[in-house]
């Protein structure tokens, strides 16, 4: 009986840790959405761009950390 209670406590703690990690990832995702909008707008315009014009890409990976 005691081992069942211990397993329940461990399971509850693991669920709390997983929920906390999920919340942190969701917050980071929501905060980075604004960074991707200009990037996706640029990619959406690629078919209409002339190949004679230079394309400049800026890395956003450093900004996400």
C-alpha positions as CSV (number, residue, x, y, z in Angstrom):
1,X,0.0,0.0,0.0
2,X,2.8,2.3,0.9
3,X,4.6,1.7,-2.5
4,X,1.4,2.6,-4.3
5,X,1.2,6.0,-2.5
6,X,4.9,6.6,-3.3
7,X,4.3,5.9,-7.0
8,X,1.3,8.2,-7.0
9,X,3.5,11.0,-5.5
10,X,6.2,10.4,-8.1
11,X,3.7,10.4,-10.9
12,X,2.1,13.7,-9.7
13,X,5.5,15.3,-9.5
14,X,6.4,14.2,-13.0
15,X,3.1,15.6,-14.3
16,X,3.9,18.9,-12.6
17,X,7.3,19.1,-14.2
18,X,6.0,18.2,-17.6
19,X,3.2,20.9,-17.3
20,X,5.8,23.5,-16.3
21,X,8.1,22.7,-19.2
22,X,5.1,22.8,-21.6
23,X,4.1,26.2,-20.3
24,X,7.6,27.5,-20.8
25,X,7.8,26.3,-24.4
26,X,4.3,27.8,-25.1
27,X,5.4,31.1,-23.8
28,X,8.6,31.1,-25.9
29,X,6.6,30.1,-29.0
30,X,4.1,32.9,-28.4
31,X,6.9,35.5,-27.9
32,X,8.7,34.5,-31.1
33,X,5.6,34.7,-33.4
34,X,6.3,38.3,-34.1
35,X,9.8,37.5,-35.2
36,X,8.6,35.1,-37.9
37,X,5.9,37.3,-39.5
38,X,8.4,39.3,-41.6
39,X,10.2,36.1,-42.5
40,X,7.0,34.3,-43.7
41,X,5.9,37.5,-45.6
42,X,9.2,37.4,-47.4
43,X,8.9,33.7,-48.3
44,X,5.3,34.3,-49.5
45,X,6.6,37.0,-51.9
46,X,9.4,34.8,-53.4
47,X,7.4,33.5,-56.4
48,X,6.6,37.1,-57.5
49,X,10.2,38.3,-57.1
50,X,12.5,38.7,-60.1
51,X,15.6,36.5,-60.1
52,X,17.7,39.5,-61.1
53,X,17.3,41.1,-57.6
54,X,19.5,40.0,-54.8
55,X,17.9,38.3,-51.9
56,X,19.2,39.0,-48.4
57,X,18.3,36.6,-45.6
58,X,18.9,37.5,-41.9
59,X,19.3,34.7,-39.4
60,X,16.8,34.9,-36.6
61,X,18.1,31.9,-34.7
62,X,20.2,34.0,-32.4
63,X,17.3,36.1,-31.5
64,X,15.2,33.1,-30.3
65,X,17.4,32.2,-27.3
